[in-house]
Amino acid sequence: MSQNRELGSGPLGQLTGALYWYLVVSLLLILATLPGLVGLALLDRSTGNAPLAALCLVPLGPALSAALFALQDRTGAEWLTPASSFWRGYRLNAVDVLRLWVPTLVVLTLITISLANLDGAAVPRGYGGALLAITALVLVWAVNALVIASFFTFRARDVARLAAHYLFKQPRVTLGTVSMLIVASAIVVVTFDVVMAMLGGVWAGFLLHNHRPLVRDVRERFTE
C-alpha cells in the first residue's frame, strides 16, 4: 500500500505523513547521537574539555547525513518508511562523511584552544577576529561537504573542493547556512544541547531546503 493510500492524498493526509516522517527522523537522529549527547551533558563547558567535546560530536556527522538522506527520500517515497530511509542513508554515507567530519572537528578544536589562550599569547589584536572568521568558514564548508557527501559518491578530496567552491559560488546558500548555524548555537547556549537535538529533524529539513540549489547545481554540472 502506498503512502497516499495509507493516509490519503488530500492536504490532511500529506500533512500527517510529513509530520510522521519528521518525527521519526528526529527520534532516530537523537538515537544515533545519544552517546555523544550523554557525554556532552556530563562535560563542563570549559576549554580544557574541548577535545572530549569534539569526540562526543563525532556521531553527529553521520547522523545528520542520514537525516538529510531520509528527508530527501520522503519526496519520492511510496511507503511511510522513514526509519528504513534513515538507516540506509547512514549505512551508505557514514564512512565518507566521517572522512570529512573528523578532520573538521580537529580543526575546530585547535581553533577553540587557540582562542581561549589569546590573553596569554603575544599576538596582534586582530588575531582573534581572524580565528573567528576562519571558524565560520570552516563550519559553512563542513555543512556543504556533509550535504554533498550525503547525496553523491565523490572522493573525499573532490567533496572538499566542491564544498569550498560553493562557499562563494552560491552566496544565498552560504548566508542561509550561517543563519542556521547562529540559530543552532543560540539554542544550545540559551537552553541545553538536548533541546537542539530534539529540534534536529526540523533543523535538518531547513538545511535540506536551503541547500537544494547547491545539490541541483552539483547534479547538473558534475553527474549528468
N, C-alpha and C positions, 0 to 999 in steps of 0.2 A: 504494500500500500504506500502510495507516495505521500510526501509531506502535505500536499494540498488536500488529499483525500482524508488525511488524519485530522486536520484542523480546519479545513475549508479554505476556499480560495478568496474569500472576502477579506476586507480590512481587518476584522477582528481575528480571523484565523491567522493572517500574516503577522499581526502584532503579537499574538500569543506564541507563534513559532519563533519569532525573533527574540522575544523575552526569554523563552526557554533555552534557546541556543546560547544567549549571552550569559544566562545564569549558570549553565553547566560549564561553559568555558571559564567563567570567573572562579568557580569552585575548583576546577582542575588546575587552574593557574596557582591558586593557593596551595593545593596539594603538592604540586610539583616543586614549589619553592618553600615548602614547610620547614625542612631542616634549616635553611638559611634564615627564615623568619624567626625561628626559635633562637638561633644563635644571635641574631641582631637584638632580640628582646633582652637577652642576658648581658649584652655588652654595654658598657658605659660609652657615651658619645664623647670620647676623647681621642686625640691624635694618636696616642700610643696603641689604640685598638684598630687603627686604620687597616693594617694588613689582615687582621681577623675579620673585619667588616667586609673587606674585599672578598675573602674566602667565602663568607656567607652569601655574597651576591653572585657567586658562580652559577648556581642553579637558575638564576633569573633569566639569563640569556636564552638558553634552550626553551624554557617555559614560555617566555614572551613570544619567541618564534613560533612555537606550536599554537599559541593562541591566535596569532596573526593568520597562520595557515588555516586553522579551523574556521575563523570568521570569514575568510575569503571563500572557503569551501561552501559556506552556507548559501551563497548566491546561486549556486548551481546544483545544490543537493536535492534529491528527490525523497530523501528519508530524514527523519529527525535523529541524526546520529552525530551530535557534536562531540561526544566522547571519542568515537572512532576517528573522527577527523583530527581531533587534538593529538591523540597518541600516534596517529600516522605521521602528522607533521613533526612531532617530537622525534620519532624514530628516524625519519628521513633527514632531518636538518641538524640534530643535536651536535654531531661531530664538527660539521662545517661551521656552525655558529660558535662553538667553543674555541675554534682556532683563531677567531677574531675577538671574541668576548674576553677571554682570559688576558691577552696582552693589553686590551683596553683597561681592564681593572688594575693591572700592574702599573700602567702609566698614570692612571688617576690616583693610585695610592702614593706614588712618588711625588706627584704634584701636591697632594694633601699634606704630606710630611714637610715638603719644602715651604709651603705657605705657613704652616704652623711654626716654623723656625726662622721666619724672616726677621723677627726682632733681634735675634742674636747673631745675625749674619750681616756682614758689611757688604750690602748690595745696594744698587741705586733704588730710589723711591718707586720708580715705575716698574720694578721687577715683579711686584705683587700683582699689579694690574695686568701685566703681560701673562703671568701664570693663570690668572682668571680667564683671560681671553682664550688661552690655549685649552683650558678646561672645557670651555663652552664649545670650541671647535671639535675637540675630541669626543664629547658627548653626542653632538649632532652627527659627526662622522660615524660613530658607533651605531646610532639608530639607523642611519642609512644602510650601513653594512648589514645590520641584522635583518632589515626588511628585504634587501636584495638576496641575502643568503636563504631567506625563508621561501622564496619563490623561484629561485634559479640555481642551477647546479654549476656555477662557475668555480674556478680555482680561487683559493683564498686571496692570493695576491691580486687577481682580477677584481674580486669583490672590493678589496681595499681601494684599488684605483678608482673604480666606479663610484664608491661612496665618497671619495674625496672630490671627484669630478662634479658630482651633483650638489656639493656644498654651495657652489656659486652658479651652477647651470640653472637651477630652479630655486630662486630666492624665496618664492612663496612657500615652498615646501620647507625650506630651511627656517624661515620665520615661524611657520606653524609648529615645527619641532621645538624650537626654542621656547615658544609659548607653552607648549605642553610640558616641557621639562620644568619650567618655572612653576606651573601649577602643581605638578607632582612633588617638587621639592617643598613648596609651601605646605602642602597637605602633610607631608612627613614631619616637617618642623613644627607645625602648629598642633598636630594630633599625634598619631603613632604610626609606626611602619605598617601595622596590621590594617589600618584604615585604608592606606593606599593599596594594599594587597587585595582588599575586598572590592576596591574600585578598579582593579587591574583589567578585568574584561572590558569594561566600558572605556578605559583609557586606551586599551589596545584597539578597540573599534574606532576611536577618533584617530589614532595613529595610522591605521589602515586607510581610512578615508583621506587623511592628509597626504599620504604617500602614493595614492593612486596615479597621479600624473607621472611620478618617478617610475613606478612599476610599468606603466604603459609605455613610457619612453624607452626603458631598457628592453622591453619585449620587442618593440618595433625596430629598434636600432641594432640590437645585438643577438636576436634569436630568430628573426624572420628574414 
